[in-house]
Amino acid sequence: MDGECTRHEAGRALTNSFTDKMMDVDVNFDVEPGATTGTSELTHRIDIRPEDFGEIFGSLIRRQLPGQTTGAMADLKKLVEGGH
């Protein structure tokens, strides 16, 4: 897939967009201040738009993504909050 950063607001938002013959994908990260000092709320959205043959794989990918991204989101949240 070819990709590029299509939105970047330092410390607040990041969107990467990817495309190939089978689908277009946007991966969004939005950061908001958390309920307590030094914490944050991180929202992660993935928008998958299958094209032609990609329709076959689209529903499978959508079902697997939540489980695959949970650990990655926890690690990213630590980085955003200054942890290691």
N, C-alpha and C positions, 0 to 999 in steps of 0.2 A: 504494500500500500504506500502511496505517496501521502505525505502529511505536512502540515504547517501549523504554526501558532497563529490563530485567527483572532485571539483576544488576550490581552495581558494588562491587568491593573495590579501593579505591585502590591503584594500583601492582601489582595482582595479577590482577584479572579484570574482564571486561566482557562482558555479553551483551545484545544488542539483539534484540528479537522483532518480527516483521512479519507482517501478515496481510491477506489480501484474499479475494475470492471464489474464486480459483484455487489458492491455496496458503498455508501457514504456513511461515515461515522464522525460524530462530534463527541468529544470527551470534555466535560465541563467541571471545573472546580470553583466553588464560591466559598469565601471565608467571611464569617461574621464574628464579632466579639462574643465570647461565651458569657454564661450567667455569672461567673466569678472572675475576678482579676487574674490575668495570666492564662486564661483558657480561651478557646475558640470553638465555633460551630463550623464544621466543614461539610458542605453539601457537594456530592459527586453525582453527576448525571451523565448517562451515555445514551445518545440518540443514534439508533441504527436504522438506516434507510436502504433496504435491499433493492437491488436492481436485477431484473431478469432472473438468471440462474441463482443469484444470491437469495432469492425468496425461499429456496429449499433450506438454507442454513440459518436464515434470520431468526426463526422461532427457537431453534436449538441454542444459538448463541445467546439470545435474550434470557433463556432459562438458566444458563450456566453462569452468566456474568455476576449476579449478586454474590454467590458463594466465592467466586474468584477474587472479587474486589474488597471483601471485608477486611482481610489482613493488610492489604496494601493501603487502605484508607486509614487504618489505625496507625500504621507506621508514618504515613504522611502527616497525620494530625500531630504526632509527637515532634516531627521536624518543624512544623509551623509554629508550635508552642515553644520551640527552643530546646527540645529534648534531643537525645541521641538514640 
